[in-house]
Amino acid sequence: MERSVKKALWLSCGLVFLILATEPVGIRSQFAIGVAALIGMSVIRALGLTGPWRQIFLALGTAVVIRYFFWRTVNTIPPLSDLWNFIPGVLLYMAELYSTVMLAISLFVVADPLDRKPPRKLAPEEMPTVDIYIPTYNEDPELLAMTVIAAIDMDYPKDKFTVWLLDDGGSDQKCNQDNLKKAKEAQERRVELTALAEELGAKYLTRAKNEHAKAGNMNNCFKQSDGELIAVFDADHVPVREFLQQTVGYFREDPRLFLCQTPHFFTNPDPLERNLETFQRMPSENEMFYGIIQKGLDKWNGAFFCGSAAVIRREALQLVGGFSGITITEDCETALDLHSRGWRSMYVDKPMISGLQPETFSSFIGQRSRWARGMFQIFLLKNPVLKRGLTLAQKICYLSNITYWFFSIFRLPFLVSPLLFIYFNMQIYIANAQEFISYTVLYMLANMMMQNYLYGKVRWALVSEVYEFMQTLYLAQGLFSVVLNPYKPTFNVTDKGNSLDKDHLSELSTPFFVLFGVYSVSMIVCVWRWFTERDANELLGVVAMWNLFNLLMSSAALGVIAERRTFRAPLDRPIDLAIGSSLISAKALDVSYGGCRVCVPADRMQQPVAVGAPAVVDVKLRAGHGAQSFPVVVSNTVTRGDVVEIGFAFGKLKRRHYQAIGDLMFGDAKEITAFRENRRRAHGILHGMGTFFAWSFTGPPRAFRLLWWEWKDRRAALKASEGGPGGGTVAEAPPVVALQPAPARAASA
């Protein structure tokens, strides 16, 4: 009875709130209401008020949003009789409606994020058996060795877990394909990985055919293993020692728990972070999802499987026939199937793996396109709204996860709409300047304030806009292809671990140069019309500001597609360097499975170091972990003032070497957490806007400089091939120092 009364009270309050938020008022009153709400939100934020004030803050912002959208629906859409303006006007309205609905869903999801307590420590006899799956397709053996060794060395009874190296690159189908060269490569890969697994203490497993991609690969092992739990790590996800100790205990506490998911932490920047140089100071893109959203989903039993860094109960998987593989996002699909069977999931916000992000913008787009197409497949083939067994809250959570990826379609009208007025005088948004300020501007400010309030520590203002702008054109193509054939998308492995040894333009850069040019010309047209068409000035000013924002966004995008050489995060670790008969105290600057770079004071170098010369690097590990000597070969030297930087390539590495490299590069969970938290500093909207403007002004010069150099290189190469004047003379590229061959992982701190 008491619960019914509370529900009725909340419903009544909601109806009253909705009536007040949609009450028609004059422009001045609307402006006063909006400003008062924003002031109230600012006071709550400035004073750091918590508890019920969080709901009050969100209620004030929601009131401004509702008032805007009610006005937008009733007063701004062109009449149906004017189809020329009505059709694009409705498309723009639908795009705004999508954004508003996504805001409402996100407010529901993250209204009360859940923080999990550590599990109880299990007695040895309570510890479940665990199978550790490491699926691989085309990753380098050295990269796999790091992950396999870290998995084998986890702090867990050795007789209680088995590490499986699941190789889809050496399947019978690959080894017997018609392409003899690729068949030979697959055969050699199988032999090499079989020997690697045997040496390290893991089990190598492949299969006959590459069916159902990653899901099929894991299901093949699922039939041949028998652990009570299954831990899944991507080939480039290196776990810390305590991973199992911090996760398996939850399964003893809850017999209906099917999933314990942990966050993905990356030791290298994605293309935006690298090319805009934000990795050390700005939270990564995925931290909003893993730091806030997953905890919000967990509140509603909606946290889902993210493909890696997770533990799953075998009993639950058996009920659905193993990992789901109808779509190319087998992780979310599997969680959806099990949630609908009444099983529970949980999310533990403790980073315990170190992974790799795509190095290039093209591989980044390939990864995100797969995610977007896979989520769209789930929407079409296993729509959570129609899925039986899910609670209403779970349906909303899955809609939040899936429909987020529709942003690429709904962002297109925002890119095109200002151009329609500038060039064709189409009025698809009926409003004067006073209305625009009183409704639209205040709505945008309230929206930004709520986003910053909820995600301020993990996402700077306007950063999401840049990420979505960069992906829109390419992801929209992928979504349209799924509409044509929902079963057609195939699983493509994300290319990681590549080394970029010089600055260059991405092969996907052309559309961004075109957009920059279009918006730049459009600003010139706006200025011309401003001085020649006095009657259009009011609306033209609004459209010009819109176009200017798109221009600034395309400018920042040029900074992203101007690829910088491979990032190496700093490592400050004392070493002893033995070259010839000399023993020198130096400092390690960075390390990867391919080699390391050290810094030596110039006055300690008794003789020049020749490229190709053998040496030994003795690295001091963390306290209590001793030291490790690495056989190396000098790959390059660079003198920088009074120091000499020497790049080394590792020789033949053994098991103990990979363990030491992992210690240097990834450390433990405390080091990973400290690095992540160091970037999580709350910044206001002005800071985010200032950063965005800085990207917009620095991006185009870099991009056009690289475009000039590449044009000169191609022109010189063409002359050389034609034997014309200057043939054989190639334009000198910008000076770039290659510090180390093929680095794959950087130190986390």
C-alpha positions in Angstrom: 0.0 0.0 0.0 2.8 2.4 1.0 4.6 1.7 -2.3 1.4 2.4 -4.3 1.0 5.8 -2.5 4.6 6.7 -3.4 4.1 5.8 -7.0 0.9 7.9 -7.2 2.7 10.8 -5.5 5.6 10.7 -7.9 3.2 10.4 -10.9 1.2 13.4 -9.7 4.4 15.5 -9.2 5.5 14.5 -12.7 2.2 15.6 -14.3 2.4 18.9 -12.4 6.0 19.4 -13.5 5.0 18.6 -17.2 2.1 21.0 -17.1 4.3 23.9 -15.7 7.1 23.1 -18.2 4.7 23.4 -21.2 2.7 26.4 -20.0 2.8 29.0 -22.9 4.3 32.3 -21.9 5.7 35.4 -23.6 9.3 35.7 -24.9 10.4 37.9 -21.9 8.9 35.5 -19.4 10.4 32.5 -21.1 13.8 34.2 -21.0 13.4 35.0 -17.3 12.3 31.4 -16.5 15.2 29.9 -18.4 17.8 32.2 -16.9 16.4 31.5 -13.4 16.7 27.8 -14.0 20.3 28.1 -15.2 21.2 30.3 -12.2 19.7 27.7 -9.9 21.7 24.9 -11.6 24.9 27.0 -11.4 24.4 27.6 -7.6 23.9 23.9 -6.9 27.0 23.0 -8.9 29.2 25.8 -7.4 28.2 24.9 -3.8 28.8 21.2 -4.5 25.4 20.3 -3.1 24.6 16.5 -3.1 21.8 14.2 -2.2 18.3 15.4 -3.3 20.0 18.5 -4.8 21.2 16.2 -7.7 17.6 15.5 -8.6 16.7 19.2 -8.3 19.6 20.1 -10.6 18.4 17.6 -13.2 14.8 18.7 -12.8 15.7 22.4 -13.5 17.6 21.4 -16.6 14.9 19.1 -17.8 12.3 21.9 -17.4 14.3 24.1 -19.8 14.7 21.2 -22.2 10.9 20.4 -22.2 10.0 24.1 -22.6 12.3 24.3 -25.6 11.0 21.2 -27.2 7.3 22.0 -26.7 7.9 25.4 -28.3 10.0 23.7 -31.1 7.1 21.3 -31.8 4.3 23.9 -31.8 5.9 27.0 -33.4 8.9 26.3 -35.5 8.1 23.6 -38.1 7.2 24.9 -41.6 3.5 24.4 -42.7 2.6 21.2 -44.6 1.5 23.3 -47.5 5.1 24.4 -48.0 6.6 21.0 -48.9 9.9 22.6 -50.1 10.6 23.7 -46.5 8.4 21.2 -44.6 10.3 18.0 -45.6 13.8 19.2 -44.6 12.3 21.0 -41.6 10.7 17.7 -40.3 14.0 15.9 -40.9 15.8 18.4 -38.8 13.1 18.2 -36.1 13.4 14.4 -36.0 17.2 14.8 -35.5 16.5 17.1 -32.6 13.9 14.7 -31.3 16.4 11.9 -31.3 18.9 14.0 -29.3 16.2 14.9 -26.8 15.1 11.3 -26.4 18.7 10.1 -25.9 19.2 12.8 -23.3 16.1 11.5 -21.4 17.2 7.9 -21.6 20.7 8.8 -20.4 19.2 10.7 -17.4 17.3 7.6 -16.5 20.3 5.3 -16.9 22.8 7.4 -14.9 20.5 9.0 -12.4 21.9 6.8 -9.6 25.2 5.0 -10.6 26.1 1.9 -8.6 29.5 1.4 -7.0 30.2 -2.2 -6.2 32.1 -3.3 -3.0 35.0 -5.8 -3.4 34.0 -9.5 -3.2 34.8 -11.5 -0.1 38.0 -13.5 -0.2 37.4 -17.1 -1.1 39.0 -20.0 0.7 41.1 -22.3 -1.6 38.4 -25.0 -1.6 35.7 -22.4 -2.6 37.6 -21.1 -5.7 35.9 -22.1 -8.9 37.7 -23.5 -11.9 38.3 -21.0 -14.7 38.9 -21.3 -18.4 40.7 -18.3 -19.8 39.9 -17.6 -23.5 42.3 -15.5 -25.6 40.9 -15.4 -29.1 43.2 -14.3 -31.9 43.1 -13.9 -35.6 46.1 -11.9 -37.0 47.9 -10.5 -34.0 51.7 -10.7 -33.7 53.1 -13.6 -31.7 55.0 -11.2 -29.5 51.7 -9.4 -28.6 50.1 -12.7 -27.8 53.0 -13.8 -25.7 52.5 -10.7 -23.4 48.8 -11.5 -22.9 49.3 -15.3 -22.4 52.1 -14.9 -19.9 50.1 -12.3 -17.9 47.1 -14.6 -17.9 49.2 -17.6 -16.7 50.9 -15.5 -14.0 47.6 -14.4 -12.4 47.4 -14.8 -8.7 45.2 -17.9 -8.6 45.8 -21.6 -7.8 47.5 -23.0 -10.9 45.4 -26.2 -10.8 42.2 -24.1 -10.9 42.5 -22.4 -14.3 43.6 -23.1 -17.8 44.7 -20.6 -20.4 43.5 -21.3 -24.0 45.1 -19.6 -27.0 42.2 -19.7 -29.6 43.8 -19.2 -33.0 41.4 -18.4 -35.9 44.3 -17.4 -38.1 45.7 -20.9 -38.3 42.4 -22.8 -38.9 42.2 -25.7 -41.4 40.3 -23.4 -43.7 43.1 -20.9 -43.6 45.8 -23.5 -44.0 44.2 -25.1 -47.0 42.9 -22.0 -48.9 43.6 -21.7 -52.6 45.9 -18.7 -52.1 49.2 -20.6 -51.6 51.0 -17.6 -50.1 48.3 -17.0 -47.5 48.0 -20.7 -46.9 51.7 -20.9 -46.1 51.5 -18.0 -43.8 48.6 -19.6 -41.9 50.5 -22.9 -41.6 53.6 -21.1 -40.3 51.4 -19.2 -37.9 49.9 -22.4 -36.5 53.3 -23.9 -36.0 54.7 -20.8 -34.3 51.7 -20.3 -32.0 51.6 -24.0 -31.1 55.2 -23.8 -30.0 54.6 -20.5 -28.2 51.6 -21.9 -26.2 53.6 -25.0 -25.3 56.6 -22.9 -24.1 54.5 -20.6 -22.0 52.2 -23.2 -20.5 49.0 -22.5 -22.4 46.8 -24.7 -24.6 46.7 -24.0 -28.3 43.4 -24.6 -30.1 42.2 -23.9 -33.6 39.2 -25.2 -35.7 38.2 -26.5 -39.1 36.3 -23.4 -40.4 36.2 -19.7 -39.5 32.4 -19.6 -38.9 30.7 -16.9 -36.8 33.9 -15.1 -36.2 35.0 -14.5 -32.6 31.8 -16.1 -31.2 32.4 -19.2 -33.2 36.0 -19.3 -32.1 35.1 -19.2 -28.5 32.2 -21.6 -28.9 34.6 -24.1 -30.4 36.6 -24.0 -27.1 33.4 -23.9 -25.1 32.7 -27.4 -26.3 36.1 -28.7 -25.3 36.7 -27.0 -21.9 34.9 -27.5 -18.7 35.7 -24.7 -16.3 32.9 -23.4 -14.1 33.7 -19.9 -15.1 35.1 -18.4 -18.4 37.3 -15.3 -18.4 37.7 -13.6 -21.8 40.6 -11.4 -22.8 41.2 -9.9 -26.3 44.6 -10.7 -27.7 45.9 -7.2 -26.8 44.3 -7.1 -23.3 46.9 -7.9 -20.7 45.4 -8.7 -17.3 46.9 -7.7 -13.9 47.8 -10.5 -11.4 44.8 -9.9 -9.2 42.1 -10.0 -11.9 40.6 -13.3 -10.9 40.8 -12.6 -7.2 38.8 -9.4 -7.7 36.1 -11.0 -9.8 35.3 -14.7 -9.2 34.2 -14.2 -5.6 31.0 -12.4 -6.8 29.8 -15.7 -8.4 29.9 -17.4 -5.1 27.7 -14.6 -3.6 25.1 -14.7 -6.3 24.2 -18.0 -8.0 22.2 -16.2 -10.7 25.1 -14.0 -11.7 26.1 -14.7 -15.3 28.6 -11.8 -15.9 31.2 -9.8 -14.1 32.4 -7.1 -16.4 35.4 -4.8 -15.7 36.5 -1.7 -17.6 38.8 -1.6 -20.6 41.9 0.5 -20.0 44.2 1.5 -22.9 47.9 2.3 -22.7 48.0 4.0 -26.0 45.9 6.9 -27.3 43.3 6.7 -30.0 43.8 8.8 -33.1 42.0 11.8 -31.7 44.0 11.7 -28.5 47.3 11.2 -30.3 46.8 13.7 -33.1 45.4 16.4 -30.8 47.9 15.5 -28.0 45.4 15.0 -25.2 46.3 11.5 -23.9 48.2 12.6 -20.8 45.6 15.2 -19.6 42.2 14.4 -20.9 40.0 11.3 -20.0 39.8 8.8 -22.9 36.7 8.5 -24.9 35.6 5.2 -23.3 35.9 6.5 -19.8 32.4 8.1 -20.0 31.0 4.7 -20.7 33.1 2.7 -18.3 33.3 5.4 -15.6 29.6 6.4 -15.5 27.3 4.7 -17.9 28.1 1.1 -17.1 27.7 1.9 -13.4 24.3 3.4 -14.3 23.3 0.3 -16.3 24.4 -1.9 -13.4 21.9 -0.2 -11.2 19.1 -1.6 -13.4 20.7 -5.0 -13.9 21.6 -3.8 -17.4 25.5 -3.9 -17.5 26.4 -5.9 -20.5 29.3 -8.0 -21.8 31.9 -5.9 -23.6 33.8 -8.7 -25.3 36.8 -8.8 -23.0 38.0 -8.2 -19.4 35.0 -10.2 -18.2 34.1 -13.4 -16.4 31.0 -15.4 -17.4 29.3 -18.4 -15.8 29.4 -21.5 -18.0 26.0 -22.8 -16.7 24.3 -19.7 -18.1 26.0 -19.9 -21.4 25.0 -23.5 -21.8 21.3 -22.5 -21.6 21.7 -20.3 -24.8 24.1 -22.7 -26.6 27.2 -20.6 -25.9 28.2 -17.2 -27.2 25.6 -15.7 -29.5 26.8 -15.2 -33.1 23.9 -13.9 -35.2 25.3 -10.4 -35.2 28.8 -9.1 -35.3 28.6 -7.7 -31.8 28.5 -11.1 -30.1 29.2 -9.6 -26.6 26.1 -7.4 -26.3 23.9 -10.0 -28.1 25.0 -12.7 -25.6 24.2 -10.5 -22.6 20.8 -9.6 -24.1 19.9 -13.3 -24.5 21.0 -14.1 -20.9 19.3 -11.1 -19.3 16.1 -12.1 -21.0 16.4 -15.6 -19.3 16.4 -13.9 -15.9 20.2 -14.0 -15.2 21.9 -11.1 -13.5 25.0 -9.1 -14.5 27.3 -6.8 -12.6 30.0 -4.2 -13.3 33.1 -3.6 -11.2 34.7 -0.2 -11.9 38.3 -1.3 -11.3 40.6 -1.3 -14.4 42.5 -4.6 -14.4 43.6 -4.9 -18.0 45.9 -2.9 -20.3 44.8 -2.9 -23.9 45.6 -1.3 -27.3 43.5 1.1 -29.2 43.6 1.5 -33.0 46.6 3.5 -34.0 45.3 5.0 -37.3 42.1 6.9 -38.0 41.1 4.4 -40.7 41.4 1.4 -38.2 39.5 3.5 -35.6 36.6 4.0 -38.1 36.7 0.3 -39.0 36.3 -0.6 -35.3 33.5 1.9 -34.7 31.7 0.9 -37.9 31.6 -2.7 -36.7 30.2 -1.7 -33.4 27.6 0.5 -35.0 26.5 -2.1 -37.5 26.4 -4.8 -34.9 24.2 -2.8 -32.6 21.9 -2.0 -35.5 21.7 -5.7 -36.3 20.6 -6.4 -32.7 18.0 -3.6 -33.1 16.6 -5.2 -36.2 16.9 -8.9 -35.4 16.6 -9.0 -31.6 14.9 -5.7 -30.7 15.0 -5.4 -26.9 11.6 -3.6 -26.9 10.0 -6.8 -28.2 12.3 -9.2 -26.2 10.4 -11.2 -23.6 11.9 -11.6 -20.2 13.4 -8.2 -19.9 12.2 -5.7 -17.3 11.1 -2.2 -18.5 14.3 -0.7 -17.1 16.4 -3.3 -18.9 14.6 -2.5 -22.2 15.5 1.2 -21.7 19.1 0.3 -20.9 19.5 -1.8 -24.0 17.8 0.9 -26.1 20.3 3.4 -24.7 23.3 1.1 -25.7 21.9 0.4 -29.2 20.3 3.6 -30.3 23.3 5.7 -29.3 25.0 4.4 -32.5 22.3 6.0 -34.6 23.8 9.4 -34.1 25.6 9.2 -37.4 22.2 9.3 -39.3 20.6 11.9 -37.1 23.7 14.2 -37.2 23.5 14.5 -41.0 20.7 17.1 -40.9 22.7 19.3 -38.6 25.6 19.3 -41.2 23.3 20.2 -44.1 20.6 22.5 -42.7 22.5 25.8 -42.5 23.6 25.4 -46.1 20.0 25.2 -47.2 19.3 28.7 -46.0 22.6 30.2 -47.1 22.4 28.9 -50.7 18.7 28.3 -51.3 17.1 30.6 -48.8 15.1 27.7 -47.4 13.5 28.5 -44.0 13.2 25.1 -42.3 13.4 26.5 -38.8 10.9 29.3 -38.2 12.1 31.6 -35.4 13.4 35.1 -34.9 16.5 36.2 -33.0 14.6 36.8 -29.7 13.0 33.4 -29.8 16.2 31.7 -30.7 18.0 33.2 -27.7 15.1 32.7 -25.2 14.5 29.1 -26.2 17.3 27.6 -28.3 20.4 29.1 -26.7 19.1 28.5 -23.1 18.2 24.9 -24.1 21.7 24.4 -25.4 23.2 25.8 -22.2 21.0 23.7 -20.0 21.9 20.6 -22.0 25.6 21.3 -21.7 25.3 22.0 -18.0 23.6 18.7 -17.4 26.1 16.8 -19.5 28.9 18.5 -17.7 27.3 17.8 -14.3 26.9 14.1 -15.0 30.1 13.4 -16.9 32.4 16.4 -16.1 35.2 14.2 -14.7 35.2 11.8 -17.6 34.2 13.9 -20.6 35.1 17.5 -21.4 32.5 19.8 -23.0 32.2 19.4 -26.8 34.6 16.4 -27.0 31.7 14.1 -27.8 30.7 16.4 -30.6 34.1 16.1 -32.2 34.2 12.3 -31.9 30.7 12.0 -33.4 31.5 14.5 -36.2 34.6 12.4 -37.1 32.5 9.2 -37.4 29.3 10.5 -38.9 29.9 10.1 -42.6 31.5 6.7 -42.4 29.2 5.1 -39.8 26.1 6.4 -41.7 27.2 4.4 -44.7 27.5 1.3 -42.6 24.1 1.7 -41.0 22.4 2.1 -44.4 24.1 -1.1 -45.6 22.6 -3.0 -42.6 19.1 -1.7 -43.6 19.6 -3.2 -47.0 20.7 -6.6 -45.6 20.7 -7.1 -41.8 22.5 -10.5 -42.1 25.3 -9.2 -44.5 27.8 -7.5 -42.1 30.8 -9.6 -41.3 33.2 -9.4 -38.4 36.4 -7.6 -39.2 39.3 -7.7 -36.8 40.4 -4.3 -35.7 44.0 -3.6 -36.8 46.1 -2.7 -33.7 49.7 -2.5 -32.8 50.7 -0.6 -36.0 53.6 1.8 -35.9 53.5 5.2 -37.6 57.0 6.3 -38.2 56.1 9.7 -39.6 53.4 12.3 -39.8 51.0 11.9 -42.7 47.4 12.5 -43.7 44.9 9.7 -43.1 43.6 8.0 -46.2 40.1 9.0 -45.1 40.9 12.7 -44.9 39.2 13.8 -48.2 35.6 14.4 -46.9 36.9 16.6 -44.1 38.8 18.8 -46.4 35.6 19.1 -48.6 33.5 20.0 -45.5 36.1 22.6 -44.4 36.0 24.1 -47.8 32.2 24.1 -48.0 31.7 25.8 -44.6 34.5 28.3 -45.3 32.9 29.4 -48.5 29.5 29.5 -46.8 30.8 31.9 -44.2 32.0 34.2 -47.0 28.5 34.0 -48.6 26.9 34.8 -45.2 29.0 37.9 -44.9 28.2 39.0 -48.5 24.4 38.4 -47.9 24.6 40.3 -44.6 25.7 43.5 -46.3 23.5 43.1 -49.4 20.2 41.7 -48.0 19.2 43.8 -45.1 15.8 42.1 -44.7 17.5 38.7 -44.0 19.9 39.9 -41.4 18.1 38.6 -38.3 17.7 35.0 -39.4 20.9 35.1 -41.4 22.8 35.9 -38.2 21.4 32.8 -36.5 22.3 30.6 -39.5 25.8 32.1 -39.7 26.5 31.2 -36.1 25.3 27.6 -36.9 27.5 27.5 -39.9 30.4 28.9 -37.9 30.1 26.0 -35.4 30.2 23.5 -38.2 33.2 25.2 -39.7 35.0 25.1 -36.3 34.1 21.4 -36.0 35.5 20.6 -39.4 38.6 22.6 -38.5 39.1 20.4 -35.4 38.5 17.4 -37.6 41.5 18.4 -39.8 43.7 18.2 -36.8 42.5 14.6 -36.2 43.1 13.3 -39.7 46.6 14.9 -39.7 48.2 11.7 -38.2 51.2 12.1 -35.9 53.8 9.4 -35.6 53.3 6.7 -33.1 52.8 7.9 -29.5 55.2 6.7 -26.8 54.1 7.5 -23.3 57.0 8.5 -21.0 58.7 5.9 -18.7 61.2 7.0 -16.1 63.1 3.9 -15.0 66.8 3.7 -14.1 68.9 1.2 -16.1 72.4 0.0 -16.6 73.5 -0.1 -20.2 76.4 -2.3 -21.4 77.8 -1.5 -24.8 81.1 -3.1 -25.6 83.3 -2.8 -22.6 81.4 0.2 -21.2 78.8 0.1 -18.4 76.7 3.2 -18.3 74.0 4.3 -15.9 71.1 5.7 -17.9 67.3 6.0 -18.0 64.6 4.1 -19.9 62.3 6.5 -21.7 59.8 3.9 -23.1 59.5 0.2 -23.8 57.4 -2.1 -25.9 57.6 -5.8 -27.0 59.6 -4.6 -30.0 62.3 -2.7 -28.1 63.1 0.2 -25.9 64.5 3.7 -25.9 67.0 5.0 -23.4 68.5 8.4 -22.5 72.3 8.7 -21.7 74.1 11.9 -20.8 76.4 12.8 -23.7 79.5 13.1 -21.4 79.1 9.4 -20.4 79.4 8.2 -24.0 83.0 7.3 -24.4 82.7 6.3 -28.0 80.1 6.6 -30.8 77.5 3.9 -30.9 77.1 2.1 -34.3 73.7 1.1 -35.5 73.5 -2.7 -35.4 75.9 -3.0 -32.5 74.8 -5.5 -29.8 74.3 -4.4 -26.2 72.6 -5.4 -22.9 70.0 -3.3 -21.1 69.7 -4.1 -17.4 66.3 -2.7 -16.3 65.4 -2.2 -12.6 61.8 -3.3 -12.2 59.3 -2.2 -9.5 60.3 -2.6 -5.9 60.5 -6.2 -4.9 60.6 -7.4 -8.5 64.4 -7.3 -9.0 66.0 -6.5 -12.3 66.0 -8.0 -15.8 68.7 -8.0 -18.5 67.6 -7.7 -22.2 69.7 -8.6 -25.2 69.3 -5.7 -27.6 70.7 -4.3 -30.9 71.1 -0.6 -31.5 68.6 0.6 -34.1 69.2 4.4 -34.0 70.7 7.2 -32.1 69.7 10.9 -31.7 71.6 13.6 -29.9 69.4 16.1 -28.2 71.4 18.8 -26.5 73.5 17.3 -23.7 71.9 13.8 -23.9 71.9 11.0 -26.4 68.8 9.0 -27.0 69.4 5.4 -28.2 66.7 3.2 -29.7 67.2 -0.5 -29.2 65.4 -3.5 -30.8 65.1 -6.6 -28.7 66.9 -9.8 -29.7 65.4 -13.2 -29.2 63.2 -12.9 -26.1 62.4 -15.6 -23.6 59.6 -16.1 -21.2 61.2 -14.1 -18.4 61.8 -11.2 -20.7 58.1 -10.9 -21.6 57.2 -11.0 -17.9 59.6 -8.2 -17.3 58.3 -6.1 -20.2 54.8 -6.6 -18.9 56.0 -5.4 -15.5 57.5 -2.3 -17.0 54.7 -1.4 -19.3 51.6 -2.3 -17.4 52.5 -2.4 -13.7 49.6 -3.5 -11.5 46.0 -2.4 -10.9 47.1 0.4 -8.5 49.3 2.0 -11.2 46.6 1.7 -13.8 44.0 3.2 -11.5 46.3 6.1 -10.5 47.0 7.0 -14.1 43.3 6.9 -14.9 42.3 9.0 -11.9 45.1 11.5 -12.7 43.2 12.5 -15.9 39.8 12.7 -14.2 39.8 16.3 -13.1 36.4 18.0 -13.4 36.5 20.9 -15.8 33.8 23.4 -16.5 32.1 24.2 -19.8 34.4 27.1 -20.5 37.4 24.9 -20.3 36.0 22.5 -22.8 35.0 25.2 -25.2 38.4 26.8 -24.9 40.0 23.5 -25.7 37.7 23.0 -28.7 38.5 26.4 -30.1 42.2 25.7 -29.7 41.8 22.5 -31.8 39.9 24.4 -34.4 42.7 26.9 -34.9 45.6 24.5 -34.8 44.1 21.7 -36.9 44.0 23.3 -40.4 47.6 24.6 -40.5 48.9 21.1 -39.7 46.6 19.4 -42.1 47.3 21.7 -45.0 51.0 21.5 -44.4 50.9 17.8 -44.6 48.7 18.0 -47.7 51.3 20.3 -49.3 54.2 17.9 -48.5 52.3 14.9 -49.9 51.4 16.8 -53.0 55.0 17.7 -53.6 56.1 14.1 -53.0 53.6 12.8 -55.5 54.5 15.5 -58.0 58.2 14.7 -57.7 57.6 11.0 -57.9 55.5 11.5 -61.1 58.2 13.5 -62.7 60.8 10.9 -61.8 58.7 8.1 -63.3 58.2 10.2 -66.5 61.8 11.1 -66.7 61.0 14.8 -66.8 63.1 17.7 -65.5 64.0 17.0 -61.9 63.4 13.3 -62.3 64.8 11.3 -59.5 64.6 14.2 -57.0 62.0 13.5 -54.4 60.8 16.4 -52.2 62.3 16.3 -48.8 59.7 15.3 -46.3 59.3 17.0 -42.9 62.1 15.8 -40.6 60.8 13.0 -38.5 63.0 10.9 -36.1 62.0 7.2 -35.9 62.8 6.4 -32.4 62.0 2.7 -32.4 60.8 0.0 -34.8 57.2 -1.1 -34.7 56.3 -0.1 -31.1 53.0 -1.7 -30.0 52.5 -0.7 -26.4 53.5 2.3 -24.3 54.0 2.6 -20.6 50.9 3.4 -18.7 52.6 6.0 -16.5 
